[in-house]
Amino acid sequence: MKCPDCNKEYSDPNQQICEYCGTELNRTEQISPKVSPTKTKLEQFIKDTGLKEIYKKIKDSLKNV
């Protein structure tokens, strides 16, 4: 199966997070590929600057508060 964000292959079908880019994997997206939505300016900036992993950690920690 392939990650919808970085398009890298991974073998575990129960995998929740891509080990290459950190994207959360949805089983429904893997089964029926969709047209990828356009990224917001913030998402594009985070990807371009390499801050994606840090942003995800902060986002996840705020969910747990």
N, C-alpha and C positions, 0 to 999 in steps of 0.2 A: 504494500500500500504506500501511497505517497502523501506527504504533508501538503495541505492546500496552500500554505504560505511559501515555503522554501522549495517545495517539489522534490525533497529528498525521500528516498525509500526507507521504510522501516518494516520490520517483520512481525512484530507482536500486534495482533488485531485488537487487543485490549488496552493498548497503550493510550494514555490520556494526554501526554505532553510530548511534543517532538523533541528528541534529544539534540537536534542540530540548532533549531532557532527558538525553542521554547513556546511555540504556538500550542494553544489548547486544541486537542483533536476531538472532533465530533464524529461519532459513528455514522450519523445520518449523512454528513457531508462526504464521507469516504464511500458510501454505498452509491449515492446519486450525486455526482459532481454538479455544482452550480456555477453560474457565471460569478466570478469573484466581484464583490462590491468595490466601488471606488473608495480609496482610502482618504480619510480626512487629512487636512494639512498637518495636524498634530501627529497622526500615525505615520505619515510620510517623513516628517522631520525626525521622529524617534528612530525610524528605520535607517534613514540616511546618516544619522550621527552615531549609530551603534549603541543607543541607550535602551533598546527594546527590552532586554532582560531586566535591567534595573527598574524600568517603568512597570513591567509586569509584577515584579516583587513588591513594589510600593502599592500597586493597585490591589494585589491579593491581600496584603497586610491590612489595607483599609477596609476590605470586605469583612475581615475577621474582628474588627473593632466593634 
